[in-house]
Amino acid sequence: MDLKSVLSKGTPHAKAKRIGRGIGSGNGKTSGRGHKGRGARSGASRRAGYEGGQMPIYRRVPKRGFTNARFRKDYTIVNVDLLNQFDDGAVVDLGAVLEAGLVSLNTPFLKVLGNGEITKKLTVKAHKCSKTAQAKIEAAGGSLELLEGAPAAADAPAAEAAESDDTSAS
C-alpha cells in the first residue's frame, strides 16, 4: 500500500471484462465459457433451483401435512384499550380504526380482542369479537354489531343446505 492507493477514491464502475479479444487477454478463444457442453452454447441459462442434474432441494425435502394458506382469512386485530381514543357514542368499524391510525394492517375483516380496559360508550362493528372484548364493550355501555361476511365454519354448510332446499322446493 502506498500514498497513491490511499488517496484514490476508486472508480464508480468496475472496468468491463472484454472477452473474445485474443489469447493474450486471458479471455480469448472460448471467451470464458469452457469447452463444449450446455454453458458453451448460445442462449444457455439455467432455471431457478437447477442443481446441475442433482436432485434439487425442493424435490428432496418431503412435503407433508396441510397448509391453510390458500383459504386463510386475515384479520385486522384491535384490542379494546385502543378504542378509548374514539369519542363517546362513536361508531367504530374497520374504516374508522384505519383512519385513526390505530393499526397499519389493512385487511377485509376486523377482529376485536379483550386486552385492556374500555371506558367509552361505543358502537363497535366487527366481523369477529372475543367474549372478553364483548363483555367489556357492553359493560362500558356500548354495543357490538357482528357484520355479515364473518367467516363462520359451522354456519357455512348449513347455509348451503338451506339454499339447496329453497331451490329444490321451487
C-alpha positions in Angstrom: 0.0 0.0 0.0 1.3 3.4 -0.9 0.1 7.0 -0.7 -1.3 6.9 -4.2 -3.6 4.0 -3.5 -4.8 5.5 -0.2 -5.8 8.8 -1.8 -7.6 7.3 -4.8 -11.4 7.2 -4.4 -11.8 4.3 -6.8 -14.0 4.2 -9.8 -17.8 4.2 -9.7 -18.0 1.3 -12.1 -15.7 -1.7 -12.5 -14.0 -1.9 -15.9 -15.9 -4.2 -18.2 -14.4 -7.6 -19.0 -13.5 -7.6 -22.7 -14.0 -11.2 -23.8 -13.0 -12.8 -27.1 -10.1 -10.4 -27.8 -7.3 -12.9 -28.3 -5.4 -15.3 -26.1 -3.3 -12.6 -24.6 -6.3 -11.1 -22.8 -6.9 -14.2 -20.8 -10.5 -14.4 -22.1 -9.8 -15.3 -25.7 -10.7 -18.4 -27.7 -13.6 -19.9 -25.7 -14.4 -16.5 -24.0 -14.6 -17.9 -20.5 -17.2 -20.5 -21.5 -15.0 -23.5 -21.4 -15.2 -26.4 -23.9 -18.5 -27.9 -25.2 -21.5 -28.5 -23.0 -24.6 -26.5 -22.4 -22.8 -23.5 -21.0 -20.7 -23.1 -24.1 -23.8 -22.7 -26.3 -25.6 -19.5 -27.1 -28.7 -18.8 -25.1 -27.5 -21.0 -22.2 -29.2 -20.4 -18.9 -30.5 -22.5 -16.1 -33.9 -22.3 -14.4 -34.2 -21.3 -10.8 -33.4 -24.2 -8.5 -31.4 -26.2 -11.0 -28.5 -28.0 -9.3 -26.5 -29.4 -12.2 -28.6 -32.6 -12.6 -28.6 -33.4 -8.9 -32.0 -33.9 -7.4 -33.0 -30.4 -6.4 -33.7 -29.5 -2.8 -37.4 -28.7 -3.4 -37.8 -32.3 -4.6 -35.6 -33.9 -1.9 -37.5 -32.4 1.0 -40.7 -34.2 2.0 -44.0 -32.4 1.7 -46.4 -33.3 4.4 -49.4 -32.0 6.1 -52.0 -29.4 5.3 -51.4 -25.7 4.7 -54.2 -23.3 5.1 -52.5 -20.5 3.1 -55.0 -20.5 0.2 -58.1 -20.5 2.5 -56.8 -18.3 5.4 -58.7 -15.2 6.2 -56.5 -12.4 7.6 -58.0 -10.0 10.2 -57.0 -6.5 11.3 -56.8 -7.0 15.1 -57.5 -4.3 17.6 -57.6 -4.6 21.4 -60.3 -2.8 23.4 -57.9 -0.5 25.2 -57.1 1.2 21.8 -60.7 2.0 21.3 -60.6 4.6 24.1 -59.2 7.1 21.5 -62.6 7.4 20.0 -65.2 9.9 21.2 -68.2 8.8 23.4 -71.0 7.4 21.2 -68.8 7.0 18.1 -69.3 4.1 15.6 -66.1 2.1 15.3 -65.6 0.0 12.3 -62.6 -1.1 10.2 -62.5 2.2 8.3 -62.5 4.2 11.5 -59.8 2.1 13.0 -57.5 2.5 10.0 -58.3 6.3 9.7 -57.4 6.8 13.3 -54.1 5.1 12.7 -54.5 2.5 15.4 -53.2 -0.3 13.2 -51.5 -0.4 9.8 -52.6 -3.8 8.6 -55.4 -3.3 6.1 -57.5 -6.5 5.6 -61.1 -7.0 4.7 -62.0 -8.2 8.2 -61.9 -6.6 11.7 -61.4 -8.6 14.9 -61.7 -7.1 18.4 -59.8 -8.7 21.3 -60.2 -8.0 25.0 -56.8 -6.8 26.2 -57.0 -3.7 28.4 -60.0 -1.7 29.6 -62.5 0.4 27.8 -64.2 3.5 29.3 -66.1 4.9 26.4 -69.6 4.0 25.2 -69.0 2.9 21.6 -70.9 1.1 18.9 -68.4 -1.4 17.5 -68.9 -3.0 14.2 -66.6 -6.0 13.6 -66.5 -9.4 11.9 -65.3 -11.2 14.9 -65.0 -10.4 18.6 -63.7 -12.3 21.6 -66.1 -13.0 24.5 -64.0 -10.8 26.9 -64.0 -7.9 24.5 -67.8 -8.2 24.0 -68.3 -8.2 27.8 -66.0 -5.2 28.3 -67.7 -3.2 25.5 -71.2 -3.9 26.9 -70.1 -3.2 30.5 -68.9 0.2 29.4 -72.4 0.9 28.0 -71.6 0.3 24.3 -72.8 -2.3 21.9 -71.3 -4.8 19.5 -72.6 -5.5 16.0 -71.2 -8.5 14.2 -71.1 -7.8 10.5 -72.1 -10.2 7.7 -69.4 -11.9 5.8 -67.9 -13.0 9.0 -66.5 -16.5 8.5 -68.5 -19.0 10.5 -67.3 -22.5 9.7 -70.3 -24.2 11.4 -72.8 -21.9 9.6 -71.4 -22.4 6.1 -72.6 -25.9 5.4 -76.0 -25.2 7.0 -76.4 -22.1 4.8 -75.6 -24.0 1.7 -78.1 -26.8 2.7 -80.8 -24.2 3.3 -80.1 -22.7 -0.2 -80.3 -26.1 -1.9 -83.7 -26.8 0.0 -85.0 -23.4 -1.3 -84.1 -24.3 -4.9 -85.5 -27.8 -4.7 -88.8 -26.5 -3.3 -89.4 -24.2 -6.3 
